[in-house]
Amino acid sequence: MVMGKHSDKKIATEEEFFKLEQVLNKTADDTYNCLKLLKKELSDYDSRNGNHSSNTAARFMRTDMRNAKDTAMDLKH
């Protein structure tokens, strides 16, 4: 009987970790897509406002967005 409880608990734990993995993967994908859209919107903003130098909104945030994307993809591994 004790072994049965242990097996049930192990199965329940594995199911919870599987659900958590699914949520993390979805969150990572959503974050990646959001940052991709943000980059596009910032580039569009820069184009509309004639920002063509090194001081563009997209360039200002490029490193941070790249780091966030890399971190989001690391969640999937």
DOVO-545303 format. One line per field, with one value per atom (N, C-alpha, C, O): residue in three letters; z, y, x; atom name. Coordinates in Angstrom, 3 decimals, decimal comma, always signed. Layout:
# residues N
rest = (ALA  ...);
pz = (Z  ...);
py = (Y  ...);
px = (X  ...);
atom = (CA  ...);
//
This chain:
# residues 77
rest = (MET  MET  MET  MET  VAL  VAL  VAL  VAL  MET  MET  MET  MET  GLY  GLY  GLY  GLY  LYS  LYS  LYS  LYS  HIS  HIS  HIS  HIS  SER  SER  SER  SER  ASP  ASP  ASP  ASP  LYS  LYS  LYS  LYS  LYS  LYS  LYS  LYS  ILE  ILE  ILE  ILE  ALA  ALA  ALA  ALA  THR  THR  THR  THR  GLU  GLU  GLU  GLU  GLU  GLU  GLU  GLU  GLU  GLU  GLU  GLU  PHE  PHE  PHE  PHE  PHE  PHE  PHE  PHE  LYS  LYS  LYS  LYS  LEU  LEU  LEU  LEU  GLU  GLU  GLU  GLU  GLN  GLN  GLN  GLN  VAL  VAL  VAL  VAL  LEU  LEU  LEU  LEU  ASN  ASN  ASN  ASN  LYS  LYS  LYS  LYS  THR  THR  THR  THR  ALA  ALA  ALA  ALA  ASP  ASP  ASP  ASP  ASP  ASP  ASP  ASP  THR  THR  THR  THR  TYR  TYR  TYR  TYR  ASN  ASN  ASN  ASN  CYS  CYS  CYS  CYS  LEU  LEU  LEU  LEU  LYS  LYS  LYS  LYS  LEU  LEU  LEU  LEU  LEU  LEU  LEU  LEU  LYS  LYS  LYS  LYS  LYS  LYS  LYS  LYS  GLU  GLU  GLU  GLU  LEU  LEU  LEU  LEU  SER  SER  SER  SER  ASP  ASP  ASP  ASP  TYR  TYR  TYR  TYR  ASP  ASP  ASP  ASP  SER  SER  SER  SER  ARG  ARG  ARG  ARG  ASN  ASN  ASN  ASN  GLY  GLY  GLY  GLY  ASN  ASN  ASN  ASN  HIS  HIS  HIS  HIS  SER  SER  SER  SER  SER  SER  SER  SER  ASN  ASN  ASN  ASN  THR  THR  THR  THR  ALA  ALA  ALA  ALA  ALA  ALA  ALA  ALA  ARG  ARG  ARG  ARG  PHE  PHE  PHE  PHE  MET  MET  MET  MET  ARG  ARG  ARG  ARG  THR  THR  THR  THR  ASP  ASP  ASP  ASP  MET  MET  MET  MET  ARG  ARG  ARG  ARG  ASN  ASN  ASN  ASN  ALA  ALA  ALA  ALA  LYS  LYS  LYS  LYS  ASP  ASP  ASP  ASP  THR  THR  THR  THR  ALA  ALA  ALA  ALA  MET  MET  MET  MET  ASP  ASP  ASP  ASP  LEU  LEU  LEU  LEU  LYS  LYS  LYS  LYS  HIS  HIS  HIS  HIS);
pz = (+0,000  +0,000  +0,000  -0,657  +0,741  +0,785  -0,586  -1,006  -1,284  -2,622  -3,576  -4,428  -3,448  -4,302  -4,109  -5,075  -2,858  -2,570  -3,137  -3,672  -3,012  -3,545  -5,064  -5,618  -5,731  -7,194  -7,621  -8,576  -6,911  -7,234  -7,062  -7,885  -5,989  -5,728  -6,809  -7,262  -7,215  -8,258  -9,579  -10,273  -9,928  -11,168  -11,120  -12,096  -9,982  -9,840  -9,966  -10,584  -9,381  -9,467  -10,903  -11,366  -11,612  -13,016  -13,868  -14,764  -13,590  -14,339  -14,091  -15,019  -12,853  -12,530  -13,220  -13,729  -13,236  -13,929  -15,431  -16,071  -15,997  -17,420  -17,715  -18,699  -16,859  -17,039  -16,917  -17,682  -15,946  -15,763  -16,985  -17,419  -17,534  -18,741  -19,898  -20,649  -20,041  -21,110  -20,926  -21,888  -19,692  -19,418  -19,693  -20,290  -19,264  -19,518  -21,009  -21,478  -21,751  -23,201  -23,861  -24,726  -23,466  -24,044  -23,676  -24,516  -22,427  -21,989  -22,757  -23,161  -22,957  -23,718  -25,152  -25,684  -25,777  -27,148  -27,210  -28,105  -26,257  -26,226  -26,033  -26,684  -25,141  -24,889  -26,139  -26,509  -26,780  -28,007  -29,073  -29,696  -29,281  -30,299  -29,943  -30,823  -28,678  -28,233  -28,488  -28,953  -28,185  -28,411  -29,894  -30,299  -30,693  -32,144  -32,656  -33,485  -32,156  -32,534  -32,029  -32,742  -30,811  -30,264  -31,135  -31,414  -31,561  -32,427  -33,719  -34,175  -34,313  -35,549  -35,306  -36,093  -34,212  -33,903  -33,645  -34,068  -32,959  -32,727  -34,031  -34,228  -34,909  -36,221  -37,018  -37,658  -36,982  -37,669  -37,081  -37,817  -35,757  -35,077  -35,538  -35,857  -35,566  -36,004  -37,442  -37,759  -38,300  -39,706  -39,832  -40,576  -39,107  -39,167  -38,657  -39,127  -37,706  -37,090  -37,625  -37,070  -38,702  -39,349  -38,531  -38,703  -37,654  -36,845  -37,626  -37,698  -38,203  -39,019  -38,508  -39,155  -37,374  -36,841  -35,837  -35,729  -35,125  -34,137  -32,875  -31,979  -32,792  -31,610  -31,823  -31,342  -32,524  -32,762  -31,564  -30,772  -31,442  -30,360  -30,471  -29,466  -31,686  -31,892  -31,489  -30,845  -31,869  -31,523  -30,018  -29,437  -29,399  -27,961  -27,185  -26,177  -27,648  -26,937  -27,503  -26,961  -28,574  -29,268  -28,336  -28,328  -27,565  -26,692  -25,645  -25,387  -25,044  -24,031  -24,627  -24,016  -25,815  -26,462  -26,823  -26,656  -27,314  -27,668  -26,421  -26,460  -25,319  -24,071  -23,579  -23,118  -23,676  -23,246  -24,128  -23,627  -25,437  -26,350  -26,036  -25,991  -25,817  -25,491  -24,193  -24,096  -23,209  -21,936  -22,121  -21,541  -22,925  -23,185  -23,864  -23,528  -24,808  -25,494  -24,571  -24,702  -23,644  -22,679  -21,780  -21,310  -21,539  -20,729  -21,370  -20,681  -22,670  -23,387  -23,392  -23,848  -22,902  -22,941  -21,584  -21,456);
py = (-1,198  +0,000  +1,270  +2,256  +1,234  +2,388  +2,633  +3,783  +1,572  +1,715  +2,355  +3,155  +2,019  +2,598  +4,092  +4,843  +4,525  +5,958  +6,673  +7,777  +6,033  +6,620  +6,762  +7,795  +5,729  +5,771  +6,836  +7,573  +6,917  +7,931  +9,337  +10,221  +9,528  +10,837  +11,183  +12,325  +10,181  +10,405  +10,772  +11,684  +10,070  +10,355  +11,759  +12,506  +12,117  +13,451  +14,530  +15,571  +14,273  +15,232  +15,381  +16,497  +14,267  +14,313  +15,067  +15,820  +14,866  +15,585  +17,084  +17,878  +17,474  +18,896  +19,515  +20,633  +18,786  +19,295  +19,397  +20,326  +18,462  +18,520  +19,749  +20,451  +20,008  +21,190  +22,467  +23,413  +22,483  +23,647  +23,870  +25,005  +22,788  +22,892  +23,479  +24,311  +23,051  +23,581  +25,077  +25,841  +25,493  +26,915  +27,726  +28,800  +27,223  +27,934  +28,043  +29,088  +26,979  +27,025  +28,040  +28,798  +28,065  +29,026  +30,448  +31,347  +30,646  +31,970  +32,416  +33,574  +31,507  +31,831  +32,210  +33,186  +31,446  +31,759  +33,100  +33,905  +33,341  +34,609  +35,788  +36,823  +35,624  +36,688  +36,973  +38,130  +35,921  +36,061  +36,809  +37,741  +36,401  +37,045  +38,490  +39,350  +38,764  +40,135  +41,029  +42,159  +40,528  +41,313  +41,531  +42,585  +40,536  +40,678  +41,788  +42,606  +41,804  +42,840  +44,206  +45,203  +44,254  +45,514  +46,079  +47,278  +45,222  +45,670  +46,259  +47,301  +45,600  +46,100  +47,444  +48,377  +47,540  +48,789  +49,930  +51,062  +49,641  +50,679  +51,119  +52,305  +50,179  +50,526  +51,376  +52,350  +51,007  +51,804  +53,214  +54,195  +53,309  +54,606  +55,455  +56,635  +54,832  +55,559  +56,050  +57,177  +55,214  +55,598  +56,758  +57,706  +56,689  +57,757  +59,083  +60,146  +59,024  +60,240  +60,662  +61,550  +60,022  +60,413  +60,113  +60,767  +59,143  +58,765  +57,767  +56,583  +58,254  +57,378  +57,330  +56,741  +57,932  +57,922  +56,786  +55,910  +56,814  +55,757  +55,935  +55,092  +57,018  +57,279  +56,906  +57,602  +55,836  +55,425  +54,644  +54,101  +54,596  +53,835  +52,354  +51,698  +51,833  +50,410  +50,096  +49,081  +50,965  +50,728  +50,835  +50,066  +51,782  +51,988  +50,725  +50,397  +50,030  +48,856  +47,530  +46,472  +47,569  +46,339  +45,320  +44,154  +45,736  +44,807  +44,210  +43,007  +45,050  +44,544  +43,568  +42,547  +43,876  +42,969  +41,654  +40,589  +41,712  +40,492  +39,633  +38,415  +40,271  +39,531  +38,898  +37,757  +39,632  +39,092  +37,922  +36,922  +38,038  +36,934  +35,708  +34,589  +35,917  +34,796  +34,118  +32,891  +34,915  +34,360  +33,573  +32,500  +34,100  +33,394  +32,057  +31,056  +32,033  +30,777  +29,803  +28,589  +30,330  +29,466  +28,744  +27,640  +29,354  +28,702  +27,411  +26,506  +27,330  +26,156  +25,009  +23,913  +25,235  +24,182  +23,642  +22,757);
px = (+0,810  +0,000  +0,858  +0,523  +1,964  +2,854  +3,470  +3,607  +3,840  +4,408  +3,410  +3,798  +2,136  +1,107  +0,996  +0,858  +1,057  +0,989  +2,210  +2,105  +3,362  +4,598  +4,511  +4,888  +4,015  +3,872  +2,881  +3,124  +1,761  +0,752  +1,323  +1,085  +2,076  +2,667  +3,695  +3,772  +4,484  +5,487  +4,814  +5,264  +3,746  +3,015  +2,423  +2,502  +1,828  +1,240  +2,317  +2,094  +3,476  +4,585  +5,060  +5,297  +5,201  +5,623  +4,611  +4,990  +3,321  +2,283  +2,377  +2,223  +2,627  +2,751  +3,967  +3,893  +5,084  +6,265  +6,023  +6,514  +5,279  +4,954  +4,097  +4,330  +3,106  +2,253  +3,078  +2,893  +3,990  +4,850  +5,731  +5,928  +6,257  +7,081  +6,278  +6,787  +5,029  +4,178  +3,949  +4,019  +3,675  +3,441  +4,704  +4,634  +5,849  +7,107  +7,404  +7,857  +7,155  +7,376  +6,457  +6,894  +5,192  +4,244  +4,660  +4,627  +5,047  +5,484  +6,722  +6,823  +7,655  +8,865  +8,512  +9,040  +7,626  +7,205  +6,486  +6,743  +5,579  +4,847  +5,797  +5,653  +6,761  +7,737  +8,556  +8,759  +9,022  +9,812  +9,009  +9,518  +7,764  +6,924  +6,615  +6,578  +6,394  +6,128  +7,337  +7,190  +8,522  +9,737  +10,000  +10,491  +9,673  +9,812  +8,883  +9,280  +7,654  +6,695  +7,152  +7,037  +7,666  +8,166  +9,280  +9,309  +10,190  +11,287  +10,741  +11,213  +9,746  +9,141  +8,464  +8,622  +7,708  +7,004  +7,991  +7,754  +9,086  +10,093  +10,744  +11,008  +10,998  +11,568  +10,593  +10,990  +9,316  +8,294  +8,225  +8,119  +8,286  +8,272  +9,459  +9,310  +10,637  +11,830  +11,678  +12,058  +11,130  +10,944  +9,969  +10,220  +8,858  +7,855  +8,405  +8,003  +9,314  +9,832  +11,194  +11,841  +11,621  +12,864  +14,111  +15,139  +14,028  +15,196  +16,042  +15,715  +17,121  +17,965  +19,399  +20,265  +19,656  +21,022  +21,184  +20,326  +22,264  +22,511  +21,673  +21,723  +20,905  +20,084  +18,622  +17,728  +18,378  +16,998  +16,469  +17,240  +15,162  +14,529  +14,873  +15,147  +14,857  +15,153  +16,592  +16,858  +17,504  +18,915  +19,130  +19,896  +18,459  +18,591  +18,202  +18,828  +17,183  +16,678  +17,181  +16,861  +17,958  +18,374  +19,025  +18,630  +19,998  +20,714  +19,779  +19,816  +18,944  +18,010  +17,011  +16,695  +16,515  +15,561  +16,236  +15,641  +17,464  +18,195  +18,422  +18,247  +18,812  +19,015  +17,716  +17,715  +16,623  +15,333  +14,913  +14,399  +15,126  +14,797  +15,642  +15,130  +16,941  +17,828  +17,397  +17,397  +17,034  +16,578  +15,291  +15,128  +14,379  +13,123  +13,384  +12,751  +14,304  +14,613  +15,349  +15,195  +16,143  +16,825  +15,831  +16,107  +14,684  +13,650  +13,167  +12,696  +13,282  +12,787  +13,787  +13,462  +14,977  +16,012  +16,333  +17,179);
atom = (N  CA  C  O  N  CA  C  O  N  CA  C  O  N  CA  C  O  N  CA  C  O  N  CA  C  O  N  CA  C  O  N  CA  C  O  N  CA  C  O  N  CA  C  O  N  CA  C  O  N  CA  C  O  N  CA  C  O  N  CA  C  O  N  CA  C  O  N  CA  C  O  N  CA  C  O  N  CA  C  O  N  CA  C  O  N  CA  C  O  N  CA  C  O  N  CA  C  O  N  CA  C  O  N  CA  C  O  N  CA  C  O  N  CA  C  O  N  CA  C  O  N  CA  C  O  N  CA  C  O  N  CA  C  O  N  CA  C  O  N  CA  C  O  N  CA  C  O  N  CA  C  O  N  CA  C  O  N  CA  C  O  N  CA  C  O  N  CA  C  O  N  CA  C  O  N  CA  C  O  N  CA  C  O  N  CA  C  O  N  CA  C  O  N  CA  C  O  N  CA  C  O  N  CA  C  O  N  CA  C  O  N  CA  C  O  N  CA  C  O  N  CA  C  O  N  CA  C  O  N  CA  C  O  N  CA  C  O  N  CA  C  O  N  CA  C  O  N  CA  C  O  N  CA  C  O  N  CA  C  O  N  CA  C  O  N  CA  C  O  N  CA  C  O  N  CA  C  O  N  CA  C  O  N  CA  C  O  N  CA  C  O  N  CA  C  O  N  CA  C  O  N  CA  C  O  N  CA  C  O  N  CA  C  O  N  CA  C  O  N  CA  C  O  N  CA  C  O  N  CA  C  O  N  CA  C  O  N  CA  C  O  N  CA  C  O);
//
